[in-house]
């Protein structure tokens, strides 16, 4: 799939500026996206981060998506946009060559007789779909998936390969779920047996409700609710290998990066950004518009929007050992300071 620069400018709603010596570039066929350093003829690059600006002067790209303040530094044709990164995202969608997860209903798929199948539904090989499932129009399900009893999948939602959707899970329309994700597995619910080192399993009677336009990364797990439902609201994006426990609610348009763990019954507000390796305690509430940096540990309610951090940045090992040794003496040091304060107060 190729486009001329002029065609791309129209599709991106960008202003095309072609150097006088390169007038014919407006008709150059564009077939790829690349970084400033690696782009060649037929590629478009983009400059969205000022730390890469030094690469602009030497790029071999046919054109670069730039902001208005970088046009003068661009030696090749420029596609000028206020938000070059959005331009990159739009062009990536235009040139996307990702294959379909499946085409039509594979003869090796096992589908119960009472499954509702809408128009233009695709189901890959070796997928199992149990009784009472509803698949809306344009749903695509990859190979090796399992869709449990009574689950509902909304219009134009795509599931990649080897995904497990447990019973009664509901997924909205225009969602994208990457491979090996599990939705609706049992939450971690057990009652200790009095006087014994044993645990009594608590059946998880709720489900998982996923909104519209939600994207879920590979190998992420979302547990079903113990009584009420686990809920992922509209527009949420989840990275790979995230654990979301039972009865968690994630608000609209919140983004969560890889390997973050959210304990049960926590409510996360709208428009939050949670970086990788964050741990969120259970039974707490987080306000809208909060940002948590990498490795933060959230242990109590967050009632105000803002940026929160607690992760320890890496330092040389010798420095870490010294700091750790001092940390162990923190309690005695605090007592000494208090004693000194009392002495000063008497004087």
C-alpha positions as CSV (number, residue, x, y, z in Angstrom):
1,X,0.0,0.0,0.0
2,X,1.6,3.3,-1.1
3,X,0.6,6.9,-1.1
4,X,2.1,10.1,-2.5
5,X,3.1,12.8,-0.1
6,X,0.3,15.0,-1.4
7,X,-2.2,12.2,-0.6
8,X,-0.8,11.7,2.9
9,X,-0.9,15.4,3.6
10,X,-4.6,15.4,2.9
11,X,-5.3,12.3,5.0
12,X,-3.3,13.7,7.9
13,X,-4.7,17.2,7.5
14,X,-1.0,18.4,7.4
15,X,0.6,21.2,5.6
16,X,3.1,19.9,3.0
17,X,6.2,21.9,2.4
18,X,8.5,20.7,-0.4
19,X,11.9,22.4,-0.9
20,X,12.1,24.1,-4.3
21,X,15.0,21.8,-5.4
22,X,12.8,18.8,-4.5
23,X,9.5,19.7,-6.1
24,X,9.0,16.2,-7.5
25,X,9.0,14.8,-4.0
26,X,5.3,15.6,-3.7
27,X,4.7,12.7,-6.0
28,X,7.1,10.3,-4.3
29,X,5.4,7.1,-3.4
30,X,5.5,6.5,0.4
31,X,5.4,2.9,1.6
32,X,6.9,2.9,5.1
33,X,7.5,4.6,8.4
34,X,10.9,4.7,10.0
35,X,13.0,6.6,12.6
36,X,15.0,9.6,11.5
37,X,18.2,7.6,11.7
38,X,17.0,4.6,9.8
39,X,14.6,6.0,7.2
40,X,15.4,5.9,3.5
41,X,13.7,6.8,0.2
42,X,10.0,6.0,0.3
43,X,9.9,6.3,4.1
44,X,8.4,9.0,6.3
45,X,10.0,9.8,9.7
46,X,8.7,12.0,12.5
47,X,10.2,14.4,15.0
48,X,8.2,14.4,18.2
49,X,11.0,14.5,20.8
50,X,13.5,17.4,20.8
51,X,16.3,15.1,21.9
52,X,16.3,13.6,18.4
53,X,16.4,16.9,16.6
54,X,20.1,16.5,15.8
55,X,19.2,13.5,13.6
56,X,16.9,15.7,11.4
57,X,19.7,17.3,9.4
58,X,21.1,13.9,8.3
59,X,18.0,11.9,7.7
60,X,17.5,10.1,4.4
61,X,13.7,10.0,4.7
62,X,11.6,11.2,1.8
63,X,9.7,13.4,4.3
64,X,9.4,14.1,8.0
65,X,6.4,14.9,10.1
66,X,7.4,18.0,12.2
67,X,5.9,20.8,14.3
68,X,5.9,24.3,12.9
69,X,8.9,25.3,14.9
70,X,11.1,22.6,13.3
71,X,10.3,23.3,9.7
72,X,13.3,25.5,9.0
73,X,15.6,22.7,10.2
74,X,14.1,20.1,7.9
75,X,16.3,19.3,4.9
76,X,13.6,17.2,3.1
77,X,9.9,17.6,2.5
78,X,8.0,18.4,5.7
79,X,4.5,17.4,6.8
80,X,3.7,20.1,9.3
81,X,1.4,19.4,12.2
82,X,0.9,20.8,15.7
83,X,1.2,17.3,17.1
84,X,3.7,15.2,15.1
85,X,3.3,12.2,17.3
86,X,-0.4,12.1,16.5
87,X,0.6,12.4,12.8
88,X,2.8,9.4,13.2
89,X,0.0,7.4,14.8
90,X,-2.4,8.4,12.0
91,X,0.1,7.4,9.3
92,X,0.8,4.1,11.1
93,X,-2.9,3.3,10.9
94,X,-2.9,4.2,7.2
95,X,0.1,2.0,6.4
96,X,-0.9,-0.8,8.8
97,X,-0.3,-4.2,7.3
98,X,-1.2,-6.4,10.3
99,X,-3.0,-9.5,9.0
100,X,-6.6,-10.3,10.1
101,X,-6.8,-12.6,13.1
102,X,-9.0,-15.0,11.2
103,X,-11.1,-15.1,8.0
104,X,-14.5,-16.7,8.1
105,X,-15.4,-19.6,10.5
106,X,-12.7,-22.3,10.4
107,X,-14.1,-25.8,10.1
108,X,-12.1,-26.9,13.1
109,X,-13.8,-24.4,15.4
110,X,-16.2,-26.0,17.9
111,X,-19.3,-23.8,18.3
112,X,-22.4,-24.7,20.4
113,X,-25.6,-24.9,18.4
114,X,-27.3,-22.0,20.3
115,X,-24.5,-19.5,19.9
116,X,-25.7,-16.2,18.3
117,X,-23.4,-15.2,15.5
118,X,-23.8,-11.8,13.8
119,X,-22.9,-10.8,10.3
120,X,-19.3,-11.0,9.1
121,X,-18.0,-12.9,12.2
122,X,-14.7,-14.7,11.9
123,X,-13.6,-17.6,14.2
124,X,-10.1,-19.2,14.0
125,X,-9.1,-22.8,14.1
126,X,-9.5,-24.8,17.3
127,X,-11.5,-22.2,19.0
128,X,-14.2,-23.4,21.4
129,X,-17.4,-21.4,21.9
130,X,-19.8,-22.6,24.5
131,X,-23.6,-22.5,24.8
132,X,-25.4,-19.1,25.1
133,X,-22.5,-17.0,23.7
134,X,-23.4,-13.9,21.7
135,X,-21.1,-12.6,19.0
136,X,-22.1,-9.3,17.5
137,X,-21.4,-8.2,13.9
138,X,-17.8,-8.0,12.7
139,X,-16.4,-9.9,15.7
140,X,-13.0,-11.6,15.0
141,X,-11.7,-14.4,17.2
142,X,-8.3,-15.9,16.6
143,X,-7.1,-19.5,16.8
144,X,-7.2,-21.5,20.0
145,X,-9.5,-19.2,21.9
146,X,-12.1,-20.3,24.5
147,X,-15.3,-18.4,25.0
148,X,-17.3,-19.6,28.0
149,X,-21.0,-20.1,28.6
150,X,-23.1,-17.0,28.2
151,X,-20.3,-14.6,27.3
152,X,-21.1,-11.6,25.2
153,X,-18.7,-9.9,22.7
154,X,-19.7,-6.6,21.1
155,X,-19.5,-5.4,17.6
156,X,-16.1,-5.1,15.8
157,X,-14.2,-6.5,18.8
158,X,-11.0,-8.4,18.0
159,X,-9.5,-11.2,20.0
160,X,-6.1,-12.5,19.1
161,X,-5.0,-16.1,19.6
162,X,-5.2,-18.3,22.7
163,X,-7.4,-16.0,24.7
164,X,-9.7,-17.3,27.4
165,X,-13.0,-15.6,28.1
166,X,-14.8,-17.2,31.1
167,X,-18.5,-17.6,31.5
168,X,-20.9,-14.6,31.5
169,X,-18.1,-12.1,30.8
170,X,-19.3,-9.1,28.8
171,X,-17.0,-7.3,26.4
172,X,-18.1,-4.1,24.6
173,X,-17.7,-3.0,21.0
174,X,-14.5,-2.0,19.1
175,X,-12.3,-3.6,21.7
176,X,-8.9,-5.2,21.0
177,X,-7.5,-8.0,23.2
178,X,-4.0,-9.4,22.6
179,X,-2.9,-13.0,22.8
180,X,-2.9,-15.2,25.9
181,X,-5.1,-12.8,28.0
182,X,-7.5,-14.3,30.5
183,X,-10.7,-12.5,31.4
184,X,-13.1,-13.7,34.1
185,X,-10.8,-16.2,36.0
186,X,-11.5,-16.7,39.7
187,X,-10.5,-13.9,42.1
188,X,-8.2,-14.8,45.0
189,X,-11.0,-15.5,47.5
190,X,-10.4,-17.9,50.4
191,X,-11.5,-18.0,54.0
192,X,-9.1,-19.4,56.7
193,X,-10.4,-22.5,58.5
194,X,-10.5,-21.7,62.2
195,X,-7.7,-23.4,64.1
196,X,-6.2,-25.0,61.0
197,X,-3.7,-24.1,58.4
198,X,-6.2,-24.6,55.7
199,X,-8.2,-22.4,53.3
200,X,-11.8,-22.7,52.2
201,X,-12.3,-21.5,48.6
202,X,-15.0,-18.8,48.1
203,X,-16.8,-19.2,44.7
204,X,-16.5,-16.0,42.7
205,X,-20.1,-15.2,41.8
206,X,-19.7,-11.9,39.9
207,X,-18.3,-11.4,36.4
208,X,-16.2,-9.0,34.4
209,X,-17.8,-6.2,32.4
210,X,-15.5,-4.5,29.8
211,X,-16.6,-1.3,28.2
212,X,-16.3,0.0,24.6
213,X,-13.0,0.9,22.8
214,X,-10.9,-0.9,25.4
215,X,-7.5,-2.4,24.5
216,X,-5.9,-5.1,26.6
217,X,-2.3,-6.3,26.2
218,X,-0.9,-9.8,26.0
219,X,-1.0,-12.1,29.0
220,X,-3.0,-9.8,31.1
221,X,-5.4,-11.3,33.7
222,X,-8.7,-9.7,34.9
223,X,-10.4,-11.7,37.7
224,X,-14.1,-11.9,38.0
225,X,-15.9,-10.3,41.0
226,X,-16.6,-12.1,44.2
227,X,-20.2,-10.8,44.4
228,X,-20.4,-7.6,42.3
229,X,-18.6,-7.4,38.9
230,X,-15.1,-6.3,38.0
231,X,-15.4,-3.4,35.6
232,X,-13.1,-1.9,33.0
233,X,-14.8,1.3,31.7
234,X,-14.8,2.8,28.2
235,X,-11.5,3.8,26.6
236,X,-9.2,2.1,29.1
237,X,-5.9,0.8,27.7
238,X,-4.0,-1.9,29.5
239,X,-0.5,-3.1,28.7
240,X,0.9,-6.6,28.8
241,X,1.1,-8.8,31.9
242,X,-1.1,-6.7,34.2
243,X,-3.0,-8.3,37.1
244,X,-6.4,-6.9,38.0
245,X,-8.0,-8.6,40.9
246,X,-11.7,-9.2,41.7
247,X,-14.1,-6.3,42.0
248,X,-11.6,-3.7,40.8
249,X,-13.2,-0.8,38.8
250,X,-11.0,1.1,36.3
251,X,-12.4,4.4,35.2
252,X,-12.8,5.8,31.7
253,X,-9.7,6.4,29.6
254,X,-7.2,5.3,32.2
255,X,-3.9,3.9,31.0
256,X,-2.0,1.2,32.8
257,X,1.5,0.0,31.8
258,X,3.0,-3.5,32.0
259,X,3.4,-5.6,35.1
260,X,1.3,-3.4,37.3
261,X,-0.7,-5.2,40.0
262,X,-4.1,-4.0,41.4
263,X,-5.5,-5.7,44.4
264,X,-9.1,-6.4,45.0
265,X,-12.0,-4.0,45.4
266,X,-10.0,-0.9,44.4
267,X,-11.6,1.9,42.5
268,X,-9.4,3.8,40.0
269,X,-10.7,7.1,38.6
270,X,-11.0,8.4,35.1
271,X,-8.1,9.6,33.0
272,X,-5.4,8.2,35.3
273,X,-1.9,7.1,34.1
274,X,-0.3,4.2,35.9
275,X,3.3,3.4,34.9
276,X,4.9,-0.1,34.9
277,X,5.5,-2.2,38.0
278,X,3.1,-0.2,40.2
279,X,1.5,-2.0,43.1
280,X,-2.0,-0.8,44.2
281,X,-3.3,-2.0,47.5
282,X,-6.8,-3.4,47.8
283,X,-10.0,-1.6,49.1
284,X,-8.8,1.9,48.3
285,X,-10.1,4.7,46.0
286,X,-8.0,6.7,43.6
287,X,-9.2,10.1,42.3
288,X,-9.5,11.1,38.6
289,X,-6.5,12.4,36.7
290,X,-3.8,10.8,38.9
291,X,-0.4,9.8,37.6
292,X,1.8,7.2,39.3
293,X,5.4,6.8,38.2
294,X,7.1,3.5,37.8
295,X,7.4,1.2,40.8
296,X,5.1,3.3,42.9
297,X,3.4,1.6,45.8
298,X,-0.1,2.9,46.4
299,X,-1.2,1.9,49.9
300,X,-4.0,4.4,50.8
301,X,-6.8,6.5,49.3
302,X,-5.7,9.2,46.8
303,X,-8.2,12.0,47.0
304,X,-6.6,14.7,44.8
305,X,-5.3,14.7,41.2
306,X,-1.6,14.9,40.8
307,X,1.7,13.0,40.2
308,X,2.7,10.4,42.8
309,X,6.0,8.5,43.2
310,X,7.6,6.1,45.6
311,X,9.9,3.8,43.7
312,X,13.6,3.8,44.6
313,X,15.8,4.7,41.5
314,X,18.8,2.6,40.9
315,X,22.1,3.7,42.4
316,X,25.6,2.1,42.4
317,X,25.7,-0.9,44.7
318,X,28.2,0.6,47.2
319,X,26.0,3.7,47.6
320,X,22.9,1.5,48.1
321,X,24.7,-0.6,50.8
322,X,25.7,2.7,52.6
323,X,22.2,4.1,52.4
324,X,20.7,0.8,53.6
325,X,23.0,0.7,56.6
326,X,22.0,4.2,57.5
327,X,18.3,3.4,57.1
328,X,18.7,0.6,59.7
329,X,19.9,3.3,62.1
330,X,17.1,5.7,61.4
331,X,15.0,4.8,64.5
332,X,17.9,5.4,66.9
333,X,18.8,8.6,65.1
334,X,15.3,9.8,65.4
335,X,15.4,9.2,69.2
336,X,18.6,11.1,69.5
337,X,17.2,14.1,67.6
338,X,14.2,14.1,69.9
339,X,16.5,14.1,73.0
340,X,18.5,17.0,71.5
341,X,15.3,18.9,70.8
342,X,14.2,18.4,74.5
343,X,17.6,19.7,75.7
344,X,17.4,22.8,73.4
345,X,13.9,23.5,74.6
346,X,15.0,23.5,78.2
347,X,17.8,26.0,77.4
